[in-house]
Amino acid sequence: MAKYVIYTNSFGYNDECFYVAGSFIDSVFDDKDEAEAACRKLELKHQKYFVSEHLRDQESIFEYGWDEGFQKKINDFTNEKVGKPLLVPEEDEPDDRVFNSLNDDDLLSLADLLENKGYQLVEYDDAVSFFALKFIDSEIFLVERGEYTCYLVCSESKDTLMKDLSVFLEWDDCKIVELFKSQTRSELGELAESPSLLEKLLKSEGCNINVIPKKGIDLEGKTGQFCLSVNELLKNPILEVVSLSLDEVRELEKEISDNPQRFY
């Protein structure tokens, strides 16, 4: 049986525009029609009360609002629907009167063009599983930090999870990088059951194994896949890839929402 999941997009603000900082599960349905109706209601509320109040600060309008191609796409749509352009080159900001004159169906279509929806409806198989990363010592899951809360990092695809991990390794204050740097040992044999495999792997990515006794394993600039490959060779692994059911993801997201400071 299929499951229909509504995700809420949470927005941050970077002093220039609103952007999607993360997302989390809002609700789960067994019936597709009920899910679509619920998602439509939520999205219309988001467009009418949030987007209409912050139209000029929408990410796509801020980034591309005065690009001729983007302007034409948006204005062709609003001209067809209400006879007026939303984006006027001579004006400093979009015409909110045009936006507010659109009917519900047209508002949702415009949201697709602006790519600023507040909700997503995703269909999953009932047996769907997600992959997440857990710190073994603390048993805390890897989260993405937003301005006001944090979001569980998980995906149906291990490849996507690896790409997410690669992004985390680029952060200046990445906890994962620091934990691997703490792996200071005088001999690789103290770190891995197979020191020769670890040495071969580290050298394949240009790592200087001579600095490990003082500086540990440096993952800066490395990929998520390399990180986990090294992790798997350690006697005391730092990370674990965990498979989660949809219900388990919901429970974890609730825990994160109730106590975000625990995950920071």
C-alpha positions, 0 to 999 in steps of 0.5 A: 500500500502506498503512503502519501507524505506531506513535507513542510519546507522551512525557510531561512533568511540571509538578509537578502531573500528567503531560502529553503533551509530544510524540510520535515514531515508534516503528515502522512496519508493512506489516501491519495485524494485526501493527501492532495486536498490537504497539501493544496490547503496548506500550500494556498495558505503559505502562498496567501499569507507568507509569499504575498507578504514577502513577494520581493524576498522570494529566492527566485525573484531575488536571484532572477527577477530582472533576468529577461528570460525569467521575466518573460516566463512569469509575465507571460503567465500573469498576462494570460491570467489577469492581463498584467505583468507581475515583474515590471522592469521600471519598478523596484519590486513585484506588483503584489496587486497582480499576485493577489488577484490570481485565483487559487489554481493560478496561484499554485501554478505560479508557485511552480514557476517561482519554485517557492512552494512551502510544501511537497507531496511525495508518494512512497511504497509502504515498505520504503526505507531511508538512510541516515548517519549516526555518531556511534559514541553519542548515538545522535543522528547527523542533522543539518542546522537551520537558523531556528532548528535542525533537520534530520539528514536522510535519504532513500538513496545511499548515493544522495546521503554520500553527497550530503556528507560531502557537503558537510565535510566542507564546513569549517566547524564540521564535527565529523572532520574534527572527530577524524582529526582526533584519531591520533595514533603512532601506528596505523595498526592501532587504528585499523585491523588491516593497517595496510588497507587503510594506508593504501586507501589514505594514500590513494586520496593524497593523505599524508600518513606521516602526520597521523600521530599528531594531526589524525586523519584529515578529511578536509576536501574529501568525499562522503564516500571516502569518509565512510570507506575510512570509517569502515576500516577503523577498529572504533568506527565513528559513524554508522549508516542506519536504515530507518522506516518512515515511522522511525523518521517521523519519531526522530524528527519529532525528537529533534523538533522537541529538543533541537539543542541536543543535536547541535 
